[in-house]
Structures are given as C-alpha cells and as structure tokens.
C-alpha cells in the first residue's frame, strides 16, 4: 500500500493514529519526503507492506482515504 500525504505537518498525527490502530497488519513501513537544510516538503509518501486479513486492510485504506489530502493505492509486485 502506498499512502500519499499532501499536508504532512497537519495530517501526520491523524495518519499515525490510523497506522497505530492497524499496527499488527503492518509488516514494514517506510516514510519518504524531500528534505534538506533549507527545505522540508509538506507532501510525502508512506510505503506499507501489509499482512493480515484483507478486510482489515480494506478498512485501513478507507480510514486513511477519509482524511483530507491523503490518497491511497495498492501496489502488488
């Protein structure tokens, strides 16, 4: 699952709450955003490797998508 967050400073706590609620379904989590000494991006990506029941992962997706500025896509390789 790929999660795009457009307003990190505002939405990150809400996203974190969702991820914590479904923590047992998250095997791997990687957060990415552009940063340098002069700049810190307001948008970012969270890449999740999910385990657990499909229904629970769908519920996580719905909860994340209910947050303004958060977009979710599944990625299968």
Backbone as a chain_set.jsonl record, in Angstrom:
{"seq": "XXXXXXXXXXXXXXXXXXXXXXXXXXXXXXXXXXXXXXXXXXXXXXXXXXXXXXXXXXXXXXXXXXXXXXXXXXXXX", "coords": {"N": [[0.853, -1.167, 0.0], [0.553, 2.184, -0.848], [0.745, 5.34, 0.541], [-0.092, 8.61, 0.069], [0.572, 11.725, 1.385], [-0.537, 14.931, 1.553], [-0.422, 17.236, 3.186], [1.674, 17.095, 5.355], [2.491, 18.159, 7.926], [0.088, 18.817, 9.066], [-1.626, 16.57, 8.748], [-0.174, 14.301, 9.526], [-0.286, 13.417, 12.324], [-2.918, 12.336, 12.43], [-2.811, 10.362, 10.452], [-0.883, 8.76, 11.62], [-2.293, 7.833, 13.873], [-4.197, 6.125, 12.645], [-2.445, 4.228, 11.485], [-1.289, 3.16, 13.753], [-3.501, 1.945, 14.96], [-3.89, -0.189, 13.229], [-1.568, -1.561, 13.441], [-0.724, -4.244, 13.804], [-1.138, -5.312, 11.351], [0.774, -4.321, 9.735], [3.707, -5.035, 8.32], [6.073, -3.925, 7.31], [7.187, -0.565, 7.199], [7.772, 2.431, 5.526], [8.708, 5.731, 5.396], [8.782, 8.58, 3.308], [10.023, 11.733, 2.371], [10.919, 14.842, 0.853], [13.797, 16.513, 1.913], [16.079, 18.96, 3.176], [18.766, 21.051, 4.439], [17.673, 23.559, 3.963], [15.035, 23.165, 3.282], [11.924, 21.523, 3.782], [9.713, 19.236, 2.707], [6.146, 19.434, 2.387], [4.595, 17.429, 1.461], [4.452, 13.857, 1.29], [5.346, 10.343, 1.152], [4.179, 7.195, 2.33], [5.139, 3.949, 2.503], [3.751, 0.834, 2.778], [4.065, -2.506, 3.804], [1.799, -4.922, 3.923], [0.17, -7.29, 6.082], [-2.018, -9.834, 7.347], [-5.66, -9.889, 7.554], [-7.581, -9.395, 4.596], [-9.918, -7.856, 4.736], [-9.487, -6.224, 6.979], [-7.322, -4.724, 6.08], [-8.542, -3.368, 3.997], [-10.271, -1.777, 5.488], [-8.435, -0.154, 6.831], [-7.462, 1.242, 4.595], [-9.818, 2.643, 3.836], [-10.179, 4.276, 6.115], [-7.848, 5.835, 6.052], [-8.197, 7.129, 3.573], [-10.324, 8.736, 4.192], [-9.287, 10.947, 5.319], [-8.498, 14.313, 4.738], [-6.548, 15.255, 1.958], [-5.134, 12.915, 1.807], [-4.175, 10.156, -0.068], [-4.613, 6.857, -1.246], [-3.192, 3.905, -2.58], [-3.119, 0.568, -3.754], [-0.355, -1.604, -4.282], [0.966, -4.183, -6.063], [3.5, -6.529, -6.479]], "CA": [[0.0, 0.0, 0.0], [1.253, 3.467, -0.901], [-0.075, 6.414, 1.11], [0.427, 9.947, -0.23], [0.066, 12.709, 2.339], [-0.262, 16.248, 0.965], [-0.138, 18.243, 4.213], [2.251, 16.268, 6.412], [2.509, 18.777, 9.251], [-1.28, 18.833, 9.572], [-2.274, 15.259, 8.707], [0.666, 13.212, 10.04], [-0.799, 12.805, 13.559], [-4.112, 11.548, 12.134], [-2.347, 9.178, 9.733], [-0.205, 7.933, 12.624], [-3.339, 7.17, 14.665], [-4.71, 5.007, 11.831], [-1.418, 3.208, 11.341], [-1.14, 2.521, 15.059], [-4.672, 1.079, 15.15], [-3.731, -1.367, 12.376], [-0.142, -1.899, 13.533], [-0.48, -5.688, 13.673], [-1.271, -5.644, 9.927], [1.862, -3.658, 9.018], [4.972, -5.754, 8.484], [7.142, -2.971, 7.032], [6.7, 0.801, 6.968], [8.839, 3.323, 5.092], [8.226, 7.08, 5.125], [9.669, 9.35, 2.436], [9.704, 13.102, 1.981], [12.109, 15.59, 0.471], [14.281, 17.388, 2.975], [17.449, 19.468, 3.107], [18.901, 22.083, 5.48], [16.879, 24.747, 3.632], [13.68, 22.852, 2.816], [11.285, 20.28, 4.23], [8.488, 19.14, 1.916], [4.87, 19.225, 3.07], [3.986, 16.189, 0.983], [5.318, 12.706, 1.491], [4.809, 9.014, 0.881], [4.407, 6.116, 3.271], [5.022, 2.66, 1.83], [3.413, -0.181, 3.774], [3.954, -3.913, 3.454], [0.7, -5.353, 4.785], [-0.146, -8.687, 6.353], [-3.325, -9.894, 7.996], [-6.877, -10.111, 6.779], [-7.878, -8.428, 3.535], [-10.981, -6.956, 5.206], [-8.88, -5.231, 7.869], [-6.517, -3.827, 5.248], [-9.51, -2.507, 3.299], [-10.759, -0.809, 6.467], [-7.341, 0.805, 6.98], [-7.491, 2.076, 3.386], [-10.97, 3.541, 3.931], [-9.929, 5.275, 7.158], [-6.832, 6.773, 5.563], [-8.783, 7.936, 2.495], [-11.29, 9.685, 4.743], [-8.539, 12.127, 5.755], [-8.274, 15.282, 3.665], [-5.194, 15.323, 1.446], [-4.492, 11.594, 1.855], [-4.529, 9.289, -1.175], [-4.097, 5.5, -1.004], [-3.225, 2.963, -3.701], [-2.465, -0.732, -3.552], [0.695, -1.935, -5.229], [1.366, -5.589, -5.976], [4.655, -6.844, -7.324]], "C": [[0.899, 1.231, 0.0], [0.289, 4.541, -0.403], [0.603, 7.736, 0.794], [-0.244, 10.93, 0.724], [0.462, 14.085, 1.819], [0.087, 17.314, 1.991], [0.405, 17.533, 5.451], [2.15, 16.885, 7.793], [1.12, 18.787, 9.888], [-1.871, 17.435, 9.714], [-1.468, 14.134, 9.339], [0.151, 12.618, 11.352], [-2.029, 11.922, 13.323], [-3.755, 10.262, 11.388], [-1.698, 8.222, 10.729], [-1.214, 7.181, 13.496], [-3.899, 5.96, 13.921], [-3.692, 3.887, 11.755], [-1.2, 2.464, 12.659], [-2.283, 1.55, 15.32], [-4.521, -0.239, 14.391], [-2.283, -1.874, 12.392], [0.172, -3.374, 13.367], [-0.612, -6.155, 12.224], [-0.123, -5.063, 9.1], [3.174, -4.357, 9.33], [6.153, -4.798, 8.325], [6.521, -1.617, 6.728], [7.896, 1.686, 6.63], [8.236, 4.678, 4.755], [9.248, 7.868, 4.331], [9.138, 10.769, 2.255], [11.015, 13.827, 1.691], [12.507, 16.523, 1.61], [15.725, 17.792, 2.714], [17.579, 20.503, 4.226], [18.017, 23.315, 5.24], [15.4, 24.457, 3.385], [13.188, 21.534, 3.416], [9.903, 20.225, 3.573], [7.263, 18.889, 2.793], [4.163, 17.972, 2.587], [4.984, 15.053, 1.163], [4.6, 11.413, 1.153], [5.115, 8.096, 2.056], [4.155, 4.823, 2.503], [4.822, 1.604, 2.913], [3.422, -1.565, 3.143], [2.947, -4.498, 4.441], [0.644, -6.869, 4.933], [-1.561, -8.705, 6.913], [-4.461, -10.075, 7.017], [-7.13, -8.99, 5.779], [-8.924, -7.409, 3.99], [-10.425, -5.86, 6.112], [-8.036, -4.232, 7.081], [-7.398, -2.882, 4.44], [-10.048, -1.426, 4.236], [-9.693, 0.262, 6.736], [-7.34, 1.769, 5.802], [-8.625, 3.09, 3.458], [-10.733, 4.646, 4.96], [-8.893, 6.304, 6.705], [-7.411, 7.689, 4.492], [-9.803, 8.949, 3.01], [-10.609, 10.97, 5.222], [-8.261, 13.038, 4.56], [-6.801, 15.307, 3.261], [-4.43, 14.009, 1.492], [-5.062, 10.73, 0.736], [-3.875, 7.935, -0.943], [-4.241, 4.664, -2.269], [-2.58, 1.667, -3.26], [-1.425, -0.924, -4.638], [1.059, -3.392, -5.005], [2.487, -5.841, -6.953], [4.786, -8.352, -7.394]], "O": [[1.875, 1.308, 0.747], [-0.845, 4.635, -0.873], [1.742, 7.965, 1.202], [-1.468, 10.96, 0.849], [1.647, 14.378, 1.661], [0.844, 18.23, 1.67], [-0.291, 17.383, 6.456], [1.763, 16.205, 8.743], [0.996, 18.768, 11.113], [-2.547, 17.147, 10.702], [-2.039, 13.093, 9.663], [0.149, 11.394, 11.485], [-2.164, 10.872, 13.952], [-4.323, 9.204, 11.657], [-1.936, 7.015, 10.685], [-1.001, 6.012, 13.817], [-4.056, 4.888, 14.506], [-4.037, 2.72, 11.939], [-0.951, 1.258, 12.657], [-2.065, 0.457, 15.841], [-4.974, -1.284, 14.859], [-1.842, -2.537, 11.454], [1.228, -3.722, 12.84], [-0.233, -7.283, 11.906], [-0.056, -5.291, 7.892], [3.687, -4.286, 10.446], [7.111, -4.845, 9.097], [5.473, -1.526, 6.089], [8.899, 1.696, 7.343], [7.342, 4.763, 3.913], [10.44, 7.835, 4.637], [7.948, 10.973, 2.015], [12.072, 13.472, 2.212], [11.675, 17.223, 2.187], [16.491, 17.047, 2.103], [16.591, 20.802, 4.897], [17.657, 24.024, 6.18], [14.595, 25.383, 3.29], [13.94, 20.567, 3.538], [9.038, 21.057, 3.847], [7.349, 18.21, 3.817], [3.229, 17.5, 3.234], [6.196, 15.264, 1.184], [3.396, 11.401, 0.899], [6.165, 8.201, 2.691], [3.085, 4.631, 1.925], [5.619, 1.494, 3.844], [2.853, -1.769, 2.071], [3.207, -4.562, 5.643], [1.02, -7.618, 4.032], [-2.225, -7.669, 6.942], [-4.267, -10.367, 5.837], [-6.926, -7.811, 6.068], [-8.822, -6.227, 3.661], [-10.843, -4.705, 6.024], [-8.037, -3.037, 7.38], [-7.037, -1.725, 4.226], [-10.254, -0.287, 3.817], [-10.014, 1.444, 6.854], [-7.228, 2.981, 5.991], [-8.42, 4.27, 3.173], [-11.046, 5.81, 4.711], [-9.049, 7.5, 6.949], [-7.15, 8.892, 4.497], [-10.107, 9.922, 2.321], [-11.28, 11.965, 5.499], [-7.838, 12.574, 3.501], [-5.916, 15.371, 4.115], [-3.224, 13.98, 1.247], [-6.278, 10.588, 0.607], [-2.729, 7.859, -0.499], [-5.27, 4.705, -2.942], [-1.618, 1.664, -2.491], [-1.592, -0.466, -5.769], [1.417, -3.79, -3.896], [2.433, -5.419, -8.108], [5.692, -8.864, -8.052]]}, "num_chains": 1, "name": "protein.A"}
